[in-house]
Amino acid sequence: MEEDKNSIPRSHFAWTASTKSPKLERCFLEVKASAIDDLMHRLSIARWPDEAPDQTEAGHWRYGTPVFWLRKLHEHWLHVFDWREQERALNALEQWRLKLDSHDLHFVHARAESHQAKPLLLLHGWPGSVFEFLELIPKLRQASGSQSSFHVVAASLPGFGLSFRKGQARLGLEAMADSLHHLMHDVLGYTKYFVQGGDWGSFIASAMAYRHPQAVSGIHLNLLPLRRDALLFQEPIDEDARQYAQALDAFLREDTGYQAIQGTRPQTLAYALNDSPLGLAAWIAEKFAAWSDCNGNPESVIPMDRMLANISFYWFTESIGASFWPYYARLHSPWFIPKGEGITVATGYCQFPREILKPPRSLAARTYQNIVRWHEADRGGHFAALEQTDVLAQEIRFTFDAL
């Protein structure tokens, strides 16, 4: 295959042409050894910053990723982590790459044995990837007692991971939703299908349900993407809604710095994170710590190898800059569900106690007008597929088995 100088270097990855369609290629992940060597060299000569003297281990995440913790991750990355092992885990699943005019779309297609299995699209968010789903996919493929099994499609969002080539078009939420509907409905032939998502995946799942209700049989979310302006809090509102408004105000004031830069100047940040693996790790790992149910120790709920697989995937594909685009598009576009309208597709929701935002059902019902299941879990945070795999798999089944 001739290498396109404007794309990800094909020498970094392995691709096999498909006999089904010239636009569909069977693929597997195989990073070139020289790219791994380059990463290890950059890590070995990393230049470390100092930190404020009061950033002690007792309050170590208050200013961002602390040096003492990042040194642990750095040491693991250099001397313990095995990228090839992570490649093998992903390559054990059937993977494809769809070449569209404006962008690429990489996805895992893990079919169940049963012909009665339901098609299910899994969607990650930022700073996630398909590596989040390696433990979840086998649990969903296999029937559990009298419960359903699923033909699982786990897609890399456009602009993320192997759904990225240099110079490709940047897509907003609605365009991503349409592209993924095209994959499920037109390319894979699932006339009716289910969608599960967290983070940006919950936005896109919701947009798919709103834009393609005739094809989406149901959605399951572990984050509720409600609008965050005064329109959400129109009277009447109850006490739960008032408390949520306070929590939302605190989040917008203290915890959205990353959204501000990614949503306004994504290109400027991309230079630093595309050039420094240590910087990339600090930027992403801080979210693993802040958003998981870990009490400041993310490795207690997400293994370091899985964190590093995710970070390394961004590094090798050079997709971190493109992955910022949903923030820019969201900040510069109208809300994806027009005022006064809602989603009528059956919706299930699992609320984890350490999720970023936890809106009450009274507010959620204004947008999600057909909530068929609402469950509040005992443990877990934003990265549900990694932190609470069994609970998430169970909740997906409870929701979709009833439909």
Buried (B, 14 or more C-beta within 10 A) or exposed (E): EEEEEEEBEBEBBBBEEBEEEEEBBBBBBEBBEEBBEBBBEBBEEBEEEEBEEEBEEEEBBEEBBBBEBBEEBBEBBEEEBEBEEBBEBBBBBEBBBBEBEEBBBBBBBBBBEBEEBBBBBBBBBBBBBBBBBBBBBBBBBBBEEEBBBBBBBBBBBBBBBBBBBBEBEBBBBBBBBBBBBBBBBEBBEBEEBBBBBBBBBBBBBBBBBBBBEEBBBBBBBBBBBBBBEEEBBEEEBEEBBEEBBEEBEEEEEEEBEBBEBBBBEBEEBBEEBBEBBBBBBBBBBBBBBBBBBBEBEBBEBBEBBBBBBBBBBBBBBBBBBBBBBBBBBBEEEEBBBEEEEBBEBBBBBBBBEBBBBBBBBBBBBBBBEBBBBBBEBEEBBBBBBBBBBEBBBBBBBBBBEEB
